[in-house]
Amino acid sequence: MVRRRGYMQFLILVLLLIFEGAAIPKLQYDASYFSLDASILSKDFFRSHELTEDLILYMRNAKEPGRAAGIYLLEQNYHSEYEFPAYSDQIFRSLETQWQSSPSFSLCMEACEKIWSDVEYFPVMFWKEEPDLKVTYEDSWMNERTYGGKRGHEGTDLMAYENKRGIFPVVSMTDGTVTSKGWLPKGGWRIGITAPHGGYFYYAHLDSYADVEIGDEVAAGEILGYMGDSGYGEEGTVGNFPVHLHLGVYLEEPKEISINPYWILRYAEDSKLFCRKNS
């Protein structure tokens, strides 16, 4: 009888250990849904906004690409030990249902809508007659910059194949309102567009402007100016770096936060505009 009682106690102990081993990860998984707070928008994983090529392909056909991006970022940061199931409407709806229990989930989704909902076009227009005139860009988020003091690069640089000012038209990626224009020592001749959902799109180092002024409403695809190499000095300074467009994307409320534009550019790659030279 004593031996049997000891065996039963041992069996119960084993079962408890098995249950604990299974339950603790589940509890940790569930707890992540309640760990979001207002600071999420300032966290590195959200600002760096690292997505994947397959997700971008899915987002191009999604009704709400920003929600897909936001849910993916949450899953990758809080549940990185689990492989993301698949990129499908059903999967994203299921994951969203789980994340909705978090008190700051709506804040995260609203921020993603500001970033993604208004994006329609790639920010550089190309020439039909000169297909070799291209631009290149890479994910340079937070790479070191030193002008004006050491800092991280809060944007993406689109570099011109041909290092000449004024060749490439720069267009607005979104509808919106011109909310800033003029010279900045770091950005040179720059222009900023606030899109309808509230995202701020910043185009810097221009060579010249189109006929747009602060307060004007612009349409997605409208020319804002031309790519140049202005900046890093007093007003009118040029030539301190190769011709390129610096694209910045920002959330302005509740405070200004920069977002990595690289994957936004990847998203807009299939929405390039072309122009022809006047005959």
C-alpha positions as CSV (number, residue, x, y, z in Angstrom):
1,M,0.0,0.0,0.0
2,V,2.8,2.4,0.9
3,R,4.6,1.5,-2.3
4,R,1.4,2.2,-4.3
5,R,0.9,5.6,-2.5
6,G,4.4,6.5,-3.4
7,Y,3.9,5.6,-7.0
8,M,0.7,7.7,-7.2
9,Q,2.5,10.7,-5.6
10,F,5.3,10.3,-8.1
11,L,2.8,10.2,-11.0
12,I,1.0,13.3,-9.8
13,L,4.4,15.1,-9.5
14,V,5.3,14.1,-13.1
15,L,1.9,15.3,-14.3
16,L,2.3,18.6,-12.5
17,L,5.7,19.2,-14.1
18,I,4.3,18.4,-17.5
19,F,1.4,20.7,-16.9
20,E,3.7,23.5,-15.6
21,G,6.0,23.1,-18.6
22,A,3.0,23.5,-21.0
23,A,1.2,26.2,-19.0
24,I,4.0,28.7,-18.3
25,P,4.7,29.4,-22.0
26,K,1.0,29.7,-22.6
27,L,0.6,32.1,-19.8
28,Q,3.6,34.1,-21.0
29,Y,2.1,34.1,-24.5
30,D,-1.3,35.4,-23.2
31,A,0.4,38.0,-21.0
32,S,1.9,39.7,-24.0
33,Y,-1.5,40.8,-25.1
34,F,-1.7,43.0,-22.0
35,S,1.9,44.3,-22.1
36,L,1.3,47.0,-24.7
37,D,1.2,50.6,-23.5
38,A,1.5,54.1,-25.1
39,S,5.3,53.7,-25.3
40,I,5.0,51.1,-28.1
41,L,5.3,53.8,-30.8
42,S,8.7,54.8,-29.4
43,K,10.1,51.3,-29.3
44,D,12.9,50.3,-31.6
45,F,11.0,47.4,-33.2
46,F,8.1,49.7,-34.2
47,R,10.2,52.5,-35.5
48,S,12.5,50.3,-37.5
49,H,9.4,48.7,-39.0
50,E,11.2,45.6,-40.4
51,L,8.9,43.6,-42.7
52,T,9.5,41.0,-45.3
53,E,9.2,40.8,-49.1
54,D,6.4,38.2,-48.9
55,L,4.4,40.4,-46.5
56,I,4.8,43.4,-48.8
57,L,3.4,41.3,-51.7
58,Y,0.4,40.5,-49.4
59,M,0.0,44.1,-48.3
60,R,-0.2,45.4,-51.9
61,N,-3.5,43.6,-52.3
62,A,-4.8,44.1,-48.7
63,K,-7.6,46.5,-48.0
64,E,-5.8,47.7,-44.8
65,P,-2.1,47.3,-45.4
66,G,-1.3,49.2,-42.2
67,R,-3.1,46.8,-40.0
68,A,-1.3,43.8,-41.6
69,A,2.1,45.6,-40.9
70,G,1.1,46.4,-37.3
71,I,0.0,42.9,-36.4
72,Y,3.1,41.4,-38.0
73,L,5.3,43.7,-36.0
74,L,3.6,42.8,-32.8
75,E,3.8,39.1,-33.5
76,Q,7.5,39.3,-34.4
77,N,8.4,41.3,-31.3
78,Y,6.3,39.6,-28.7
79,H,6.0,36.1,-30.1
80,S,9.2,35.7,-32.0
81,E,9.7,32.2,-30.7
82,Y,6.6,31.2,-32.8
83,E,6.9,31.0,-36.6
84,F,4.5,33.4,-38.3
85,P,1.7,31.2,-39.7
86,A,1.0,32.6,-43.1
87,Y,0.1,35.8,-44.9
88,S,-3.6,35.5,-45.4
89,D,-6.7,37.4,-44.5
90,Q,-7.9,34.6,-42.3
91,I,-4.6,34.5,-40.3
92,F,-4.5,38.3,-39.8
93,R,-8.2,38.4,-38.7
94,S,-7.5,35.6,-36.2
95,L,-4.4,37.4,-34.8
96,E,-6.2,40.7,-34.6
97,T,-8.9,39.2,-32.5
98,Q,-6.3,38.1,-30.0
99,W,-4.5,41.4,-29.9
100,Q,-7.7,43.4,-29.5
101,S,-7.7,42.5,-25.8
102,S,-4.7,44.8,-25.4
103,P,-5.5,48.4,-24.2
104,S,-3.0,50.0,-26.6
105,F,-3.7,47.9,-29.6
106,S,-5.9,50.6,-31.2
107,L,-3.1,53.1,-30.7
108,C,-0.7,50.9,-32.6
109,M,-3.2,50.3,-35.4
110,E,-4.0,54.0,-35.7
111,A,-0.3,54.8,-36.0
112,C,0.1,52.2,-38.7
113,E,-2.8,53.6,-40.6
114,K,-1.1,57.0,-40.6
115,I,2.0,55.5,-42.0
116,W,0.5,53.2,-44.7
117,S,-3.1,54.1,-45.6
118,D,-2.3,57.1,-47.9
119,V,0.8,55.7,-49.8
120,E,0.1,55.5,-53.5
121,Y,3.2,56.2,-55.5
122,F,7.0,55.8,-55.4
123,P,8.5,59.2,-54.7
124,V,10.7,59.5,-57.8
125,M,9.4,59.8,-61.3
126,F,11.3,58.2,-64.2
127,W,11.8,59.0,-67.8
128,K,10.3,56.8,-70.5
129,E,13.0,57.8,-73.0
130,E,15.9,57.0,-70.7
131,P,15.3,53.7,-68.9
132,D,18.9,53.6,-67.7
133,L,18.2,56.6,-65.4
134,K,17.4,54.8,-62.2
135,V,17.8,55.2,-58.5
136,T,19.0,52.8,-55.9
137,Y,18.3,52.6,-52.1
138,E,19.0,50.3,-49.2
139,D,17.9,50.0,-45.6
140,S,20.2,52.6,-43.9
141,W,18.0,53.1,-40.9
142,M,20.1,54.5,-38.0
143,N,23.3,54.3,-39.9
144,E,25.8,56.9,-38.4
145,R,25.7,60.5,-39.7
146,T,28.0,63.2,-38.3
147,Y,27.0,66.6,-39.8
148,G,25.7,68.7,-36.9
149,G,26.8,66.1,-34.4
150,K,26.8,62.3,-34.4
151,R,23.3,60.8,-34.9
152,G,21.4,58.0,-36.5
153,H,20.0,58.3,-40.0
154,E,16.3,58.7,-39.7
155,G,15.3,58.0,-43.3
156,T,16.1,56.3,-46.6
157,D,18.4,57.8,-49.3
158,L,17.4,57.2,-52.9
159,M,20.6,57.6,-54.9
160,A,20.7,58.8,-58.5
161,Y,22.5,56.6,-61.0
162,E,23.6,59.8,-62.8
163,N,25.1,62.4,-60.4
164,K,23.4,65.4,-61.9
165,R,21.0,67.8,-60.2
166,G,17.5,68.4,-61.5
167,I,17.0,65.3,-63.6
168,F,14.6,63.2,-61.4
169,P,11.2,64.7,-60.5
170,V,10.3,64.1,-56.9
171,V,6.6,63.4,-56.4
172,S,4.3,63.2,-53.4
173,M,3.7,59.6,-52.3
174,T,0.3,60.6,-50.9
175,D,-2.5,63.1,-51.1
176,G,-2.0,65.8,-48.5
177,T,-1.2,69.3,-47.5
178,V,2.1,71.1,-47.8
179,T,3.0,71.8,-44.2
180,S,6.7,72.7,-44.5
181,K,8.9,74.1,-47.2
182,G,12.3,75.9,-47.3
183,W,15.8,75.5,-46.2
184,L,17.2,73.3,-43.3
185,P,20.9,73.0,-42.8
186,K,20.7,69.2,-42.6
187,G,18.0,68.7,-45.2
188,G,18.8,71.5,-47.7
189,W,15.8,72.5,-49.8
190,R,13.0,70.3,-48.3
191,I,9.3,70.0,-48.5
192,G,6.9,68.2,-46.0
193,I,3.5,66.8,-46.8
194,T,1.0,65.8,-44.1
195,A,-1.2,63.1,-45.5
196,P,-5.0,62.7,-44.8
197,H,-4.6,60.1,-42.0
198,G,-1.9,62.2,-40.4
199,G,1.4,60.8,-41.5
200,Y,4.1,63.3,-42.3
201,F,6.3,62.6,-45.5
202,Y,9.5,64.6,-45.7
203,Y,11.5,65.0,-49.0
204,A,14.9,66.6,-48.6
205,H,18.1,67.7,-50.6
206,L,16.0,69.1,-53.5
207,D,17.6,71.0,-56.3
208,S,14.5,73.1,-57.0
209,Y,10.7,73.2,-56.2
210,A,7.6,72.9,-58.3
211,D,4.9,75.5,-58.0
212,V,3.7,74.5,-54.6
213,E,3.5,76.6,-51.4
214,I,2.7,75.9,-47.7
215,G,-1.0,75.4,-47.3
216,D,-1.5,74.0,-50.8
217,E,-3.3,70.7,-51.3
218,V,-1.4,68.2,-53.4
219,A,-2.5,65.0,-55.0
220,A,-0.5,61.7,-54.8
221,G,1.9,61.7,-57.8
222,E,2.1,65.5,-58.1
223,I,5.6,66.9,-58.7
224,L,7.0,68.6,-55.6
225,G,10.5,69.4,-57.0
226,Y,13.6,67.9,-58.4
227,M,16.3,65.7,-56.9
228,G,19.5,67.5,-55.9
229,D,22.4,67.7,-53.5
230,S,21.5,70.7,-51.3
231,G,22.2,70.9,-47.6
232,Y,24.9,70.5,-44.9
233,G,25.6,74.2,-44.7
234,E,24.1,77.7,-45.0
235,E,21.2,78.3,-47.3
236,G,22.1,77.5,-50.9
237,T,24.9,75.1,-50.1
238,V,25.3,72.2,-52.6
239,G,27.8,69.6,-53.6
240,N,28.7,68.1,-50.1
241,F,27.4,64.7,-51.1
242,P,26.0,62.9,-54.2
243,V,22.7,63.8,-55.7
244,H,19.9,61.9,-53.9
245,L,16.5,62.2,-52.3
246,H,16.3,61.7,-48.5
247,L,12.8,60.4,-47.6
248,G,11.6,60.6,-44.1
249,V,8.3,59.4,-42.6
250,Y,7.1,60.7,-39.3
251,L,4.2,60.4,-36.8
252,E,3.5,63.8,-35.3
253,E,1.0,63.0,-32.6
254,P,1.3,62.7,-29.6
255,K,4.9,63.5,-30.3
256,E,7.2,63.4,-33.3
257,I,8.5,59.9,-34.0
258,S,10.5,58.9,-37.1
259,I,9.7,55.6,-38.9
260,N,12.0,53.7,-41.2
261,P,10.8,54.3,-44.8
262,Y,12.6,51.4,-46.4
263,W,9.7,49.0,-46.5
264,I,7.3,51.7,-47.4
265,L,9.4,52.2,-50.5
266,R,9.4,48.5,-51.2
267,Y,5.6,48.6,-51.0
268,A,5.5,51.4,-53.5
269,E,8.0,49.8,-56.0
270,D,5.2,48.6,-58.2
271,S,3.6,52.1,-58.3
272,K,6.2,54.1,-60.2
273,L,5.3,57.0,-62.4
274,F,6.9,57.8,-65.7
275,C,7.1,61.0,-67.8
276,R,8.2,62.0,-71.3
277,K,10.4,64.8,-72.5
278,N,8.7,67.6,-74.4
279,S,9.2,67.2,-78.1
